[in-house]
């Protein structure tokens, strides 16, 4: 049986190590081929609006993934400032299943041109320094281009701006680009979703898009095990999870863990204390194979 002194000693010697697990649904930096996302321009001409091109990943070392072997990235760009038509350019992703996610995070790496760098009054008047991020949830994959059914996530603005010529040539010279990285979270209730971008007169290079969600990793504390748990729909949500006693131990009272919105566990010591005891004929053993030195019940 665990006495009070041993329990306190255990938590002193083996502190709870917190790690956050991210499950990546999409990261365009890992794409090996054309993305071929759906696009639509205000005049219906497929040659206008958003375009796609490749560039060398090494041009932006601060954005590289440590484990990535990709040498080329697929980037989306748009710059219709000089056009006389009404700007309303849409770019939509394919359908993604949400997996275990109740909340997804959308990370965008992008560069946007400073409107003050344009020369003519018409260009300056029509130029914008923002674009819009949308989401559309659905239980199955189908082509829905009714943009009014898409929900606005946020209006995205850059903190830093590019000052030189823009468009398809801008990515060829990294000195022309000043990169912004923004992340927006949104709750998910249906089986899957699309994301979309709306441009109404900006010069944008969308360098990469990453979609992911967080899990509180499975955790063992003493004789108590907490399974892997997705975070809640909102950052302020706390998901309560019952702990499970290890083999050859019995539950005295229910241990509780709380998965926070940032992917970290939090525990109440009173909930864990004396929750699981060894069954008769077994003794405690520190599991040397466990990364957090959990306990096992071993036959005496």
LUMLUM-358730 format. One line per 5 residues: number of its first residue (from 0); for each residue y, z, x of N, C-alpha, C. Coordinates in Angstrom, 2 decimals. Each point is the difference from the previous one (the first is absolute). Layout:
! LUMLUM-358730
NUM) Y/Z/X/Y/Z/X/Y/Z/X | ... $
END
This chain:
! LUMLUM-358730
0) -1.19/0.00/0.85/1.19/0.00/-0.85/1.25/0.00/0.89 | 1.03/-0.75/-0.39/1.23/-0.06/0.77/0.85/1.21/-0.32 | 0.30/0.81/1.00/0.90/1.11/-0.26/1.44/-0.45/0.21 | 0.94/0.87/-0.42/1.40/-0.38/0.04/0.47/-0.26/1.42 | -0.49/0.79/0.95/0.42/-0.18/1.39/-0.43/-1.37/0.51 $
5) -1.23/-0.41/-0.32/-0.50/-1.29/0.48/0.79/-1.14/-0.61 | 0.37/0.13/-1.28/0.73/-1.07/-0.67/1.37/-0.20/0.65 | 0.71/1.09/0.26/1.30/-0.09/0.65/-0.16/-0.57/1.41 | -1.03/0.45/0.71/-0.27/-0.48/1.35/-0.27/-1.51/-0.01 | -0.75/-0.45/-0.98/-0.35/-1.41/-0.11/1.25/-0.86/-0.13 $
10) 0.92/0.41/-0.89/1.19/-0.81/-0.22/0.97/0.11/1.17 | -0.11/1.05/0.79/0.85/0.12/1.18/-0.49/-0.93/1.10 | -1.30/-0.05/0.20/-0.58/-0.79/1.08/-0.07/-1.48/-0.37 | -0.28/-0.33/-1.26/-0.16/-1.37/-0.43/1.06/-0.35/-1.04 | 1.21/-0.35/0.43/1.06/-0.34/-0.95/-0.33/-1.29/-0.73 $
15) 0.60/-0.17/-1.17/-0.23/-1.19/-0.81/0.82/-1.15/0.58 | -0.68/-1.03/0.49/0.67/-1.16/0.57/0.25/-1.01/-1.10 | 1.26/-0.42/-0.16/0.36/-0.92/-1.06/0.11/-1.42/0.55 | -0.74/-0.93/-0.59/0.16/-1.41/0.28/0.11/-0.74/-1.32 | 0.80/-1.04/-0.01/0.24/-0.78/-1.22/-0.71/-1.34/0.14 $
20) -0.73/-0.39/-1.02/-0.72/-1.27/0.03/0.73/-1.03/-0.84 | 0.26/-1.15/0.58/0.60/-1.12/-0.72/-1.07/-1.07/-0.23 | -0.08/-0.48/-1.23/-0.88/-1.12/-0.34/0.89/-1.22/-0.20 | -0.17/-1.01/0.84/0.86/-1.18/-0.03/-0.60/-1.04/-0.94 | 0.76/-0.38/-1.01/-0.40/-1.05/-0.94/0.39/-1.37/0.54 $
25) 1.18/-0.07/0.61/0.50/-1.25/0.58/0.87/0.31/1.20 | -0.16/-0.78/1.05/0.97/-0.02/1.09/0.07/-1.43/0.50 | 1.08/-0.70/-0.31/0.08/-1.42/0.33/0.02/-0.24/1.51 | 0.21/1.04/0.80/-0.07/-0.16/1.45/-1.42/-0.30/0.46 | -0.98/0.27/-0.87/-1.40/-0.26/0.34/-0.49/-1.33/-0.57 $
30) 0.87/-0.74/-0.67/-0.40/-1.28/-0.62/-0.35/-1.01/1.08 | -1.08/-0.74/-0.22/-0.44/-1.01/0.96/0.30/-1.42/-0.49 | 0.50/-0.12/-1.20/0.24/-1.32/-0.58/1.25/0.08/-0.87 | 0.37/-1.12/-0.59/1.16/-0.02/-0.88/-0.19/1.00/-1.14 | 1.10/0.66/-0.36/-0.06/0.93/-1.13/-0.04/-0.75/-1.32 $
35) 0.77/-1.10/-0.08/0.04/-0.84/-1.20/0.31/0.81/-1.26 | 0.99/0.86/0.08/0.42/0.76/-1.17/0.72/-0.93/-0.97 | -0.08/0.35/-1.27/0.65/-0.81/-1.03/1.51/0.12/0.14 | 0.69/-1.13/-0.10/1.46/0.03/0.06/0.59/-0.88/-1.09 | 1.20/0.37/-0.45/0.70/-0.77/-1.02/1.50/0.10/0.27 $
40) 0.66/-1.15/-0.02/1.45/-0.02/0.21/0.70/-0.21/-1.33 | 1.30/0.27/-0.01/0.77/-0.08/-1.24/0.02/-1.39/-0.60 | -0.11/-1.04/0.83/0.02/-1.37/-0.53/-1.39/-0.59/-0.15 | -1.04/0.79/0.28/-1.37/-0.47/-0.17/-0.51/-0.87/1.13 | 0.80/-0.25/1.01/-0.39/-0.84/1.13/-0.75/0.86/1.02 $
45) -1.25/-0.35/0.28/-0.82/0.79/0.93/0.51/-0.08/1.43 | 0.85/-0.97/0.29/0.55/-0.12/1.35/1.20/0.91/0.23 | 0.50/0.60/-1.07/1.11/0.94/0.11/-0.53/1.43/-0.07 | 0.87/0.94/0.28/-0.39/1.40/-0.11/-0.77/0.48/1.22 | -1.00/0.84/-0.25/-0.76/0.64/1.07/-0.86/-1.00/0.77 $
50) -0.12/0.22/1.30/-0.88/-0.78/0.85/-0.84/0.93/0.87 | -0.98/-0.58/0.68/-0.91/0.78/0.84/-0.15/-0.67/1.36 | -0.04/0.82/1.04/-0.21/-0.54/1.34/-0.68/1.05/0.88 | -0.44/-0.45/1.19/-0.65/0.89/0.95/0.94/0.31/1.15 | -0.18/1.17/0.61/0.69/0.30/1.24/-0.88/0.91/0.84 $
55) 0.29/0.08/1.27/-0.81/0.79/0.91/0.25/1.49/-0.21 | -1.08/0.73/-0.16/0.12/1.44/-0.27/0.68/0.74/1.14 | -0.18/-0.46/1.23/0.57/0.70/1.15/1.52/-0.03/0.02 | 0.61/-0.83/-0.86/1.45/-0.05/-0.07/0.59/1.32/-0.50 | -0.82/0.78/-0.73/0.49/1.26/-0.55/-0.96/1.13/0.37 $
60) 0.02/0.44/1.24/-0.98/0.99/0.48/0.04/1.32/-0.77 | 1.17/0.38/-0.52/0.09/1.27/-0.72/-0.72/-0.04/-1.34 | -0.29/-1.19/-0.51/-0.67/-0.14/-1.29/-1.49/-0.26/0.15 | -0.48/-0.14/1.23/-1.41/-0.32/0.22/-0.89/1.17/-0.39 | -1.17/-0.33/-0.54/-1.01/1.01/-0.28/-0.80/0.26/1.28 $
65) -0.27/1.27/0.32/-0.70/0.32/1.25/-1.35/-0.69/0.14 | -0.73/-0.12/-1.11/-1.36/-0.54/0.06/-0.07/-1.48/-0.37 | 1.13/-0.62/-0.25/0.00/-1.38/-0.49/-0.33/-0.99/1.11 | -0.79/-1.01/-0.36/-0.29/-1.09/0.92/0.72/-1.28/-0.41 | 0.78/0.07/-1.05/0.71/-1.17/-0.51/1.14/-0.37/0.94 $
70) 0.11/-1.28/0.33/1.08/-0.48/0.86/1.09/-0.72/-0.78 | -0.31/-0.41/-1.23/0.97/-0.67/-0.85/0.16/0.77/-1.30 | 1.23/0.11/-0.46/0.29/0.60/-1.29/0.48/-1.07/-0.96 | -0.29/0.23/-1.27/0.52/-0.86/-1.06/1.21/0.70/-0.61 | 1.12/-0.68/-0.02/1.21/0.60/-0.54/0.57/-0.87/-1.11 $
75) 0.67/0.63/-0.96/0.65/-0.68/-1.11/1.51/0.02/0.25 | 0.66/-1.08/-0.34/1.44/-0.03/0.21/0.68/-0.78/-1.14 | 1.28/0.28/-0.19/0.79/-0.73/-0.99/1.46/0.06/0.44 | 0.73/-1.09/-0.21/1.43/-0.05/0.30/0.60/-1.18/-0.76 | 0.43/0.25/-1.23/0.54/-1.05/-0.86/1.52/0.12/-0.16 $
80) 0.65/0.56/0.96/1.43/0.30/-0.13/0.82/-1.26/-0.23 | -0.36/-1.10/0.65/0.82/-1.21/-0.09/-0.31/-0.83/-1.24 | -0.98/0.41/-0.78/-0.37/-0.75/-1.20/1.03/0.21/-1.10 | 0.21/-1.03/-0.82/0.94/0.11/-1.12/-0.67/0.50/-1.27 | -1.30/0.08/0.00/-0.70/0.43/-1.20/0.02/1.52/-0.12 $
85) -0.44/0.48/-1.15/-0.11/1.44/-0.23/-1.19/0.54/0.78 | 0.21/1.09/0.73/-1.07/0.55/0.83/-0.88/0.92/-0.83 | -1.28/-0.31/-0.08/-0.97/0.89/-0.65/-1.38/-0.35/0.54 | -0.26/0.45/1.20/-1.22/-0.36/0.71/-1.00/1.14/-0.04 | -1.21/-0.29/-0.47/-1.05/1.01/-0.13/-1.14/-0.29/0.97 $
90) -0.56/1.08/0.52/-1.18/-0.06/0.87/-0.97/1.06/-0.48 | -1.24/-0.41/-0.31/-0.96/0.95/-0.58/-1.29/0.02/0.81 | -0.51/1.21/0.21/-1.25/0.19/0.74/-1.19/-0.36/-0.87 | -1.20/-0.09/0.60/-1.22/-0.06/-0.81/-0.27/1.35/-0.66 | -1.05/0.04/-0.79/-0.39/1.22/-0.72/-0.76/0.92/0.94 $
95) 0.36/1.28/-0.03/-0.68/1.00/0.81/-0.59/1.08/-0.90 | -1.24/0.39/0.27/-0.59/1.14/-0.70/0.55/1.29/0.59 | 0.22/0.96/-0.85/0.64/1.24/0.48/-0.98/0.93/0.71 | -1.31/-0.24/-0.13/-1.02/0.85/0.61/0.12/1.43/-0.55 | 0.16/1.00/0.86/0.12/1.38/-0.47/1.44/0.43/-0.24 $
100) 0.93/-0.89/0.25/1.41/0.40/0.04/0.53/0.38/-1.38 | 0.75/1.09/-0.04/0.84/0.32/-1.13/1.47/-0.31/0.31 | 0.27/-0.15/1.29/1.33/-0.35/0.47/-0.16/-0.89/1.24 | 0.74/-1.09/0.05/-0.03/-0.86/1.17/1.35/0.06/0.71 | -0.04/-0.25/1.30/1.21/-0.10/0.81/0.12/-1.45/0.46 $
105) 1.19/-0.57/-0.15/0.27/-1.38/0.41/0.99/0.05/1.15 | -0.47/-0.39/1.18/0.84/0.01/1.20/0.42/-1.42/0.33 | 1.29/-0.21/0.20/0.55/-1.32/0.26/0.71/-0.01/1.34 | -0.34/-0.97/0.85/0.76/-0.27/1.21/0.77/-1.29/-0.21 | 1.31/0.05/0.10/0.80/-1.18/-0.35/1.30/-0.03/0.79 $
110) 0.61/-1.17/0.01/1.32/-0.18/0.57/0.86/-0.73/-1.02 | 1.28/0.34/-0.05/0.89/-0.59/-1.01/1.34/-0.30/0.65 | 0.59/-1.13/-0.37/1.23/-0.44/0.66/1.24/0.63/-0.62 | 0.95/0.32/0.85/1.29/0.55/-0.40/0.82/-1.10/-0.67 | 0.44/0.24/-1.24/0.75/-1.02/-0.74/1.33/-0.35/0.66 $
115) 0.56/0.92/0.76/1.30/-0.26/0.63/-0.08/-1.04/1.10 | -1.22/-0.37/0.40/-0.16/-0.99/1.07/0.05/-1.43/-0.53 | -0.01/-0.19/-1.32/0.12/-1.34/-0.56/1.45/-0.47/0.10 | 0.18/-1.32/-0.03/1.30/-0.59/0.29/0.79/-0.40/-1.24 | -0.64/-0.63/-0.97/0.75/-0.56/-1.12/0.15/1.03/-1.11 $
120) 1.06/-0.10/-0.80/0.20/0.93/-1.13/-1.15/-0.02/-0.99 | -0.57/-1.19/-0.28/-1.10/-0.08/-0.96/-1.23/0.74/0.51 | -0.29/-0.12/1.28/-1.13/0.71/0.58/0.19/1.51/-0.08 | 1.19/0.44/0.38/0.27/1.44/-0.01/-0.05/0.54/-1.41 | 0.52/-0.77/-0.96/0.04/0.46/-1.39/-1.40/0.11/-0.60 $
125) -0.90/-0.92/0.36/-1.34/-0.01/-0.60/-1.01/0.85/0.78 | 0.37/0.44/1.19/-0.95/0.71/0.86/-0.25/1.42/-0.48 | -1.25/0.45/0.16/-0.37/1.39/-0.27/-0.70/0.58/1.23 | 0.01/1.30/0.08/-0.66/0.70/1.10/-1.12/0.91/-0.50 | -0.53/-0.34/-1.16/-1.11/0.76/-0.59/-1.02/-0.95/-0.60 $
130) -1.21/0.51/-0.22/-1.00/-0.70/-0.80/-0.75/1.05/-0.81 | -0.81/-0.44/-0.94/-0.63/0.92/-0.95/-1.51/0.00/0.16 | -0.58/1.18/-0.12/-1.45/0.18/0.06/-0.52/0.36/-1.38 | -1.01/-0.72/-0.47/-0.57/0.21/-1.33/-1.50/0.27/0.10 | -0.55/0.54/-1.08/-1.45/0.18/-0.12/-0.42/-0.34/-1.42 $
135) -1.19/-0.55/-0.12/-0.58/-0.27/-1.32/-1.45/0.48/0.02 | -0.32/0.95/-0.85/-1.36/0.54/-0.09/-0.79/-0.74/-1.07 | -1.29/-0.15/0.26/-0.88/-0.60/-0.98/-1.44/0.40/0.30 | -0.83/0.06/-1.02/-1.40/0.39/0.19/-0.86/-1.13/0.55 | 0.51/-1.23/-0.03/-0.75/-1.12/0.55/0.95/-1.02/0.60 $
140) -0.55/-0.89/0.80/0.80/-1.00/0.69/0.26/-1.20/-0.91 | 1.26/-0.24/-0.27/0.36/-1.22/-0.72/1.42/-0.39/0.39 | 0.28/-1.30/-0.07/1.31/-0.49/0.44/1.05/0.28/-1.05 | 0.78/1.02/0.24/1.10/0.35/-0.89/1.31/-0.23/0.73 | 0.71/-1.03/-0.40/1.28/-0.32/0.62/1.15/0.33/-0.94 $
145) -0.26/0.85/-0.98/1.06/0.48/-0.88/0.70/1.16/0.71 | 1.04/-0.34/0.74/0.62/0.98/0.88/0.58/1.18/-0.75 | 0.32/-0.18/-1.28/0.55/1.11/-0.77/-1.00/1.14/-0.18 | -1.30/-0.29/0.21/-1.02/1.05/-0.12/-0.20/0.76/1.31 | 0.69/-0.40/1.04/-0.10/0.68/1.29/0.99/1.15/0.05 $
150) -0.43/1.11/0.58/0.84/1.20/0.06/0.72/0.07/1.34 | 1.30/0.22/-0.06/0.79/0.14/1.23/-0.35/1.31/0.70 | -0.44/-0.10/1.24/-0.27/1.19/0.81/1.29/0.50/0.64 | 0.72/-0.93/0.64/1.26/0.39/0.64/0.74/-1.25/0.46 | 1.30/0.16/0.17/0.83/-1.00/0.66/0.03/0.36/1.48 $
155) -0.47/-0.92/0.84/-0.16/0.27/1.42/1.21/-0.52/0.78 | 0.60/0.87/0.76/1.15/-0.37/0.83/-0.30/0.35/1.45 | 0.53/-0.79/0.90/-0.18/0.29/1.42/1.03/0.99/0.51 | -0.39/0.80/0.96/0.94/0.87/0.70/0.64/-0.70/1.19 | -0.71/-1.01/0.50/0.48/-0.77/1.14/-0.11/-1.48/-0.36 $
160) 0.92/-0.80/0.53/0.08/-1.38/-0.43/-0.05/-0.95/1.18 | -0.47/-1.21/-0.31/-0.04/-1.09/0.97/1.28/-0.81/-0.14 | 0.53/-0.47/1.11/1.30/-0.67/-0.04/-0.06/-1.49/0.30 | -1.14/-0.52/0.50/-0.06/-1.39/0.42/-0.58/-0.89/-1.09 | -0.19/-1.28/0.36/-0.54/-0.96/-0.96/-1.34/0.45/-0.53 $
165) -0.25/-0.36/-1.25/-1.19/0.52/-0.67/-0.87/-1.12/-0.51 | -1.06/0.37/-0.69/-0.92/-0.98/-0.55/-1.25/-0.11/0.85 | -0.65/-1.17/-0.06/-1.29/-0.15/0.66/0.09/0.10/1.52 | 1.20/-0.25/0.58/0.13/0.05/1.45/0.28/1.40/0.52 | 0.38/0.92/-0.89/0.43/1.31/0.47/-1.12/0.80/0.64 $
170) -1.21/-0.16/-0.50/-1.12/0.77/0.53/-0.39/-0.50/1.39 | 0.38/-1.21/0.33/-0.36/-0.55/1.30/0.73/0.69/1.14 | 1.08/0.69/-0.31/0.76/0.70/1.03/0.19/1.44/-0.43 | -0.73/0.91/0.61/0.04/1.38/-0.44/1.37/0.64/0.22 | 0.84/-0.61/0.86/1.33/0.55/0.20/0.86/-0.17/-1.24 $
175) -0.41/-0.87/-0.90/0.75/-0.22/-1.24/-0.35/1.01/-1.07 | -1.04/0.78/0.20/-0.52/0.85/-1.06/0.20/1.48/0.30 | 0.49/0.71/-0.98/0.06/1.45/0.04/-0.90/0.52/-1.10 | -1.01/0.78/0.35/-1.07/0.33/-0.93/0.27/1.31/-0.73 | -0.22/-0.02/-1.31/0.01/1.19/-0.83/-1.42/0.28/-0.47 $
180) -0.36/1.26/-0.13/-1.29/0.40/-0.58/0.29/0.98/-1.13 | -0.42/-0.37/-1.21/0.21/0.85/-1.17/-1.34/0.19/-0.72 | -0.20/1.19/-0.56/-1.22/0.30/-0.76/0.39/0.51/-1.38 | -0.67/-0.53/-1.01/0.22/0.43/-1.38/-1.35/0.35/-0.64 | -0.05/1.09/-0.75/-1.22/0.42/-0.66/0.08/-0.24/-1.50 $
185) -1.15/-0.26/-0.60/-0.04/-0.24/-1.44/-1.36/0.46/-0.53 | 0.01/0.64/-1.16/-1.25/0.47/-0.61/-0.75/-1.16/-0.63 | -1.34/0.10/-0.03/-0.86/-1.06/-0.50/-0.95/0.59/-1.04 | -0.12/-0.67/-1.14/-0.90/0.49/-1.05/-1.08/-1.01/-0.38 | 0.22/-1.28/0.25/-0.98/-1.02/-0.39/-0.88/-0.38/1.19 $
190) -0.95/-0.88/-0.24/-1.00/-0.31/1.02/0.57/-0.71/1.22 | 1.08/-0.74/-0.20/0.57/-0.75/1.12/1.45/-0.35/-0.25 | 0.56/-0.78/0.94/1.43/-0.26/-0.06/0.37/-1.22/0.84 | 1.16/-0.55/-0.29/0.69/-0.97/0.84/1.31/0.63/0.47 | 0.50/-0.40/1.15/1.38/0.31/0.35/0.76/-1.31/0.09 $
195) 1.31/0.06/-0.23/0.82/-1.20/0.04/1.36/0.32/0.60 | 0.61/-1.03/0.57/1.33/0.12/0.60/0.92/-1.02/-0.67 | 1.21/0.45/-0.30/0.98/-0.88/-0.63/1.24/-0.11/0.90 | 0.34/-1.23/0.31/1.20/-0.29/0.79/1.03/-0.67/-0.89 | 1.23/0.48/0.07/1.09/-0.60/-0.78/1.18/-0.37/0.89 $
200) -0.32/-0.43/1.22/1.07/-0.48/0.86/0.12/0.71/1.32 | -1.12/0.45/0.56/0.02/0.65/1.31/-0.71/-0.88/1.02 | 0.22/0.31/1.27/-0.75/-0.63/1.09/-0.95/1.06/0.56 | -1.29/-0.17/-0.25/-0.99/1.03/0.28/-1.15/-0.59/0.81 | -0.45/0.73/0.99/-1.32/-0.23/0.60/-0.85/1.22/-0.31 $
205) -1.02/-0.19/-0.83/-0.93/1.08/-0.35/-1.12/-0.05/1.03 | 0.12/0.83/1.03/-0.89/-0.09/1.16/-1.41/0.46/-0.31 | -0.13/1.09/-0.74/-1.34/0.45/-0.39/0.09/0.86/-1.25 | -1.12/0.07/-0.70/-0.15/0.84/-1.19/-1.28/0.82/0.18 | 0.12/1.29/-0.16/-1.15/0.90/0.07/-0.08/0.80/-1.28 $
210) -1.18/0.04/-0.61/-0.23/0.79/-1.21/-1.14/0.97/0.30 | 0.22/1.28/-0.26/-1.02/1.00/0.32/0.14/1.19/-0.94 | -1.02/0.86/0.03/0.08/1.27/-0.71/-0.59/1.09/0.88 | 0.28/1.24/-0.37/-0.41/1.14/0.83/-1.11/0.79/-0.67 | -0.83/0.58/0.86/-1.06/0.91/-0.43/0.12/1.30/0.78 $
215) -0.30/1.10/-0.65/-0.27/1.23/0.73/-1.43/-0.10/0.51 | -0.19/0.03/1.31/-1.33/-0.18/0.58/-0.94/1.13/-0.39 | -1.30/-0.31/-0.01/-0.96/1.06/-0.27/0.16/1.10/1.04 | -0.17/1.21/-0.45/0.33/1.15/0.85/-1.03/1.10/-0.21 | -0.47/0.57/1.11/-0.90/1.15/-0.06/0.69/1.20/0.63 $
220) 0.00/1.10/-0.73/0.60/1.25/0.48/-1.03/1.09/-0.19 | -0.53/0.49/1.10/-1.06/0.97/-0.12/-1.21/-0.61/-0.70 | -0.48/0.64/-1.04/-1.13/-0.51/-0.78/0.44/-0.87/-1.17 | 1.30/-0.30/-0.08/0.56/-0.73/-1.14/0.30/-1.44/0.41 | -0.37/-0.94/-0.87/0.27/-1.41/0.25/0.85/-0.56/-1.13 $
225) 1.06/-0.74/0.36/0.84/-0.68/-0.97/-0.16/-1.51/0.21 | -0.34/-0.75/-1.06/-0.22/-1.44/0.15/1.32/-0.76/0.17 | -0.12/-1.22/0.48/1.15/-0.89/0.13/0.66/-0.18/-1.36 | 1.33/0.09/-0.03/0.72/0.03/-1.27/1.25/-0.88/0.06 | 0.14/-0.97/-0.93/1.24/-0.79/-0.04/1.18/0.86/-0.42 $
230) 1.17/-0.31/0.55/1.20/0.72/-0.40/0.38/-0.37/-1.44 | 0.91/0.77/-0.58/0.41/-0.22/-1.38/0.92/-1.20/-0.16 | 0.44/-0.22/-1.24/0.82/-1.16/-0.31/1.42/0.11/0.54 | 0.44/1.23/0.25/1.37/0.21/0.49/-0.05/0.91/1.23 | 1.02/-0.13/0.85/0.02/0.80/1.23/0.00/1.49/-0.28 $
235) 0.55/0.38/-1.15/0.07/1.42/-0.34/-1.28/0.51/-0.65 | -0.95/-0.91/-0.32/-1.25/0.42/-0.64/-0.88/0.76/0.99 | -0.70/0.99/-0.51/-1.01/0.73/0.77/-1.32/-0.10/-0.76 | -1.00/-0.57/0.65/-1.31/-0.20/-0.63/-0.91/1.17/0.37 | -0.43/0.75/-1.01/-0.88/1.15/0.24/-1.44/-0.48/0.13 $
240) -0.71/0.52/1.00/-1.39/-0.42/0.23/-0.87/1.22/0.26 | -1.14/0.06/-0.68/-0.95/1.10/0.22/-0.75/-0.22/1.31 | -0.16/1.08/0.75/-0.82/-0.05/1.19/-1.48/0.17/-0.33 | -0.85/-0.42/0.92/-1.45/0.08/-0.17/-0.57/0.86/1.13 | -0.88/0.91/-0.34/-0.63/0.83/1.03/-1.07/-0.81/0.73 $
245) -0.13/0.24/1.29/-0.96/-0.74/0.81/-1.43/0.38/-0.37 | -0.95/-0.78/0.50/-1.42/0.24/-0.28/-0.39/1.40/0.48 | -0.83/0.64/-0.78/-0.52/1.35/0.30/1.08/1.08/-0.09 | 1.06/-0.32/-0.72/1.00/1.03/-0.30/0.23/0.00/-1.51 | 0.55/1.08/-0.50/0.23/0.12/-1.43/1.47/0.31/-0.26 $
250) 0.45/-0.46/-1.17/1.40/0.18/-0.37/0.19/1.36/-0.67 | 0.95/0.75/0.52/0.38/1.28/-0.59/1.14/-0.21/-0.98 | 0.95/-0.81/0.39/1.07/-0.43/-0.90/0.46/-1.39/0.44 | 0.57/-0.73/-0.93/0.31/-1.41/0.23/1.13/-0.16/1.02 | -0.27/-0.69/1.12/1.07/-0.28/0.97/0.83/-1.20/-0.46 $
255) 1.30/0.06/0.21/0.89/-1.06/-0.44/0.78/-0.58/1.17 | 0.14/-1.32/0.00/0.87/-0.69/0.96/1.02/-0.82/-0.77 | 1.12/-0.28/0.62/1.08/-0.72/-0.67/0.45/-1.15/0.90 | -0.20/-1.23/-0.50/0.36/-1.21/0.73/1.45/-0.36/-0.33 | 0.85/0.01/1.01/1.42/-0.27/-0.21/0.29/-1.51/0.06 $
260) 1.18/-0.37/-0.46/0.36/-1.41/-0.08/0.11/-0.69/1.34 | 0.16/0.76/1.08/0.09/-0.60/1.33/-1.36/-0.15/0.67 | -1.09/0.36/-0.72/-1.34/-0.16/0.54/-0.52/1.20/0.76 | 0.68/1.12/-0.08/-0.45/1.21/0.68/-0.52/1.02/-1.01 | -1.02/0.74/0.42/-0.53/1.09/-0.82/0.88/1.24/0.16 $
265) 0.01/0.81/-1.04/0.54/1.34/0.11/-0.99/0.93/-0.69 | -0.14/1.21/0.53/-1.00/0.94/-0.51/0.63/1.37/-0.19 | -0.50/0.71/-0.99/0.36/1.40/-0.18/-1.10/0.85/0.62 | 0.36/0.83/0.94/-1.01/0.79/0.71/-0.80/0.87/-0.96 | 0.68/0.48/-1.06/-0.72/0.84/-0.97/-1.08/-0.78/-0.73 $
270) 0.22/-1.32/-0.15/-1.00/-0.84/-0.67/-1.21/-0.23/0.89 | 0.21/-0.08/1.32/-1.09/-0.29/0.92/-0.75/1.26/0.44 | 0.68/1.11/0.03/-0.58/1.23/0.54/-1.20/0.45/-0.84 | -1.14/0.16/0.66/-1.23/0.47/-0.65/-0.45/-0.90/-1.14 | 0.32/-1.30/0.03/-0.42/-0.90/-1.07/-1.46/-0.40/0.13 $
275) -0.47/-0.22/1.23/-1.37/-0.43/0.24/-0.66/0.96/1.00 | -1.20/0.46/-0.35/-0.76/0.90/0.87/-1.36/-0.63/0.30 | -0.55/0.37/1.16/-1.36/-0.45/0.32/-0.99/0.57/-1.01 | -0.99/-0.81/-0.36/-1.08/0.50/-0.83/-0.85/0.98/0.82 | -0.77/0.79/-0.71/-0.84/0.98/0.67/-0.98/-0.71/0.94 $
280) -0.12/0.52/1.21/-0.89/-0.59/0.99/0.68/-1.02/0.90 | 1.32/-0.17/-0.14/0.74/-0.95/0.83/1.17/0.70/0.67 | 0.42/-0.56/1.13/1.14/0.54/0.72/0.98/-1.12/0.34 | 1.21/0.39/0.39/1.04/-0.97/0.32/-0.24/-0.64/1.36 | 0.33/-1.30/0.09/-0.09/-0.73/1.26/1.17/-0.97/0.06 $
285) 0.72/-0.01/1.11/1.09/-0.96/0.16/-0.58/-1.37/0.29 | 0.42/-1.01/-0.79/-0.49/-1.37/0.15/0.77/-0.68/1.13 | -0.63/-0.11/1.16/0.66/-0.58/1.17/0.22/-1.50/-0.15 | -0.69/-0.64/-0.94/0.17/-1.44/-0.21/1.16/-0.31/-0.93 | 0.55/1.01/-0.63/1.10/-0.21/-0.93/1.31/-0.05/0.76 $
290) 0.89/-0.92/-0.41/1.27/-0.14/0.71/0.92/1.18/-0.26 | -0.25/0.77/-1.07/0.84/1.18/-0.24/-0.82/1.29/0.05 | -1.16/-0.05/0.69/-0.80/1.20/0.24/-0.31/0.77/-1.29 | -0.53/-0.71/-0.99/-0.38/0.66/-1.25/-1.26/0.83/0.22 | -0.39/0.75/-1.04/-1.14/0.89/0.11/-1.21/-0.56/-0.73 $
295) -1.17/0.38/0.47/-1.27/-0.32/-0.64/-0.73/1.29/-0.30 | -0.95/-0.09/-0.95/-0.90/1.13/-0.27/-1.35/-0.32/0.63 | -0.43/0.82/0.94/-1.25/-0.23/0.72/-0.98/1.12/-0.34 | -1.27/-0.39/-0.16/-1.02/0.99/-0.30/-0.11/1.01/1.13 | -0.11/1.26/-0.38/-0.12/1.07/0.99/-1.42/0.02/0.56 $
END
